[in-house]
């Protein structure tokens, strides 16, 4: 079971990485297009090579239409894609000033509590996204620029958050087993220090 859940978490992280790469490319192209648009509208371009500047502008050199909408929608999905791997590998950022001096059993109990709370929060987020999805589908809301249905983004985020919730529940269960049996099922928390 740990291998299957870890493979699922890694797969989601790869998918999130691909989407994030696409969002970075969209942002870069949009920024470069905006810079090009500004340059071709400048007094320098209009005086030195006016025909070329006008031709570039006529071709549509400028920021991508709807780029901010695409980034907003994509980033929500990307965040939920990375959560399962962070949860199963214990890679969330943590401040261990207090807990580093506690006995192992107390730290295990704290870890169980943290992972149980995290699982509950992930479930609540998925449930709220489901409620939001139903509402957006009912009212058929669309984005301002691109006019695509908002429920698409809720659906994508719901799928990713549902997987994050499943992994969170698995991790919480594994931590309970670890604390009660002394077995090691998952890696210990790594935090920012790795």
N, C-alpha and C positions, 0 to 999 in steps of 0.2 A: 504493500500500500504506500509506504513512503516514497518509493521510486515513481509510482504513478502520479502521485500528487506533486512531487518535485518536477516531473516532466511536464505536467500541466502548467505549473507555475512558470517554468522556464519558457514554455511555448507562448504563454501570455506575454512574458517580458520581451521575447523576440518580436511578437506582433506589435507590442507597444513601441519597441525601438524602430520598427519599420514605419509605423505611422508618425512617430516623432521625427524621423528623418524626412519624411514627406512634408511635414509642417515646417521644418527648418528650411527646406528648399522653397516652399511657397513664400515664406517670409523673406528669404534672400532675393528671390525673383521680384517680389513686390517692392522691396526697398530699392533694388537696382533699377527697376522700372520707374519708380518715383524720382530717383536721382537723374535718370536719363531724361525724363519729362522736364524736370527743372532745368537741366543743361540745355536741352533743345529749345526751351522758351527763353533762355538767357539772351542778353543783348549781344554777347560775344558770338553765340551760334547764329543768331539772326543776322548779324552783320558779316561774318566770315563765310558761312556756307548756308544761306537761307533756304535754298531749294532742298538740300539734304536734310536740314533740321525739320522743315515742313513735311517732307516725305516720311521721316521717322515718326513724327507726331501723327500723321495720317495713318500709318501702320498700326497705331495704338500703343506706342511706347508710353508706359505709365505704370502705376501700381496695379496689381491684380484686383479685379473687381470681386468683392466679397472675401478678401483675404482674412480680415479679422473674424468674420463669421466662421470660416473654415478652421482657423486656429483655435477659437473658443470651443467649438464642438470637438475638435480632435484632442485638445489637451485634457478635457474631462475623461475621455476614453483612455488616453495614454496613462493617466494617473492610476486609474483602476487596473490597467494591464500590469503595472509594475508592483502593485500592492501584494499580490500573492507570493511573488518571489521574495520580497522584503519580509513578509510574515513568516514564511516557512524557513528562511535562512537566518532569521533573527537579526536582520540588518537594519532595522529602524534605528534612527538616531536616538541615543539615550545619554543621560547624565548620571554617572555612577558614583558620584562623590559620596553619597550616603550609603548606597547598597554595597559598594566594594568592600566595606569593613564588616559587613554582616556575615554570619555563618552560612555555609552552603545550603542548609535546610531552609533557612529564612529566605535566601535568594530564590530557591526553587519555588517556595510558596508565593513569593512576590511575582515570579514569572508566570505561574499558573493564574494568579489574579489578573495580571496585565493581559495575558492572552485570552482569558475568558471575557474581559471587558472589551478587548479589541474585536473578538468574534461577535459579541452582541452589537457593537457599534456598526460593524460591517453588515450584519443582517438588517439593522435598522436603516442604514443607507440604501441597501438594495430594495427594501420595502417602500421607502419614500420615493425612490426612482421609479418603481412600479406604479405607484399612485400618480406620480407626475406624468408618466407615459400614458396612462389611461386618460388623464385630463387633457393632455396635449392632443391625443388622438380624437377625443370627443369634440374639442373646439377647433380642430384642424388648423392650429396656429402655424404660421410659416415665418421664416427669417425675413428680415427687412430687405436686404439686398438680393440674395440669391433665390429667395422665395421657396426654399425647400422645407418640407414639413419638419417642425421642431421635434416631433416624436421620433424621428430617425436617430437623432443624437441621444435622446433618452433611451431608446432601445439598445443602441450600441453600448452606452454606459451601463445600462442595466445588465446586459450580458456579462460584461467585464466585472462589474461589482458583484454579480451573483457568483462568479467563479472565485473572486476574492473572499466572499463570505464563506463559501464551501471550504476553501483552504484555511481560513481563519478558524472555522469550527474544528477542522481536522487538527490544526496546530494546538488549539486549546485542549482537545481530547488527548492528544499525544503528551502534552505537558502534565495533564492530570495523571496519566499512566506513569510518566516518568517520576513524578513527585511521590506517588504511592508505592511504586515498585522498586525505585532506584535504578531502573533500566534507562539507557540513553537511546532515544528514538530520533530526536532531532538535534541539529547542532545547537550549541549554546549561543546565547545572545552575542552578537558581534559589535553592534552599535557602529559609531563612526570610526572607532579605533581599528576595527577589523580584527 
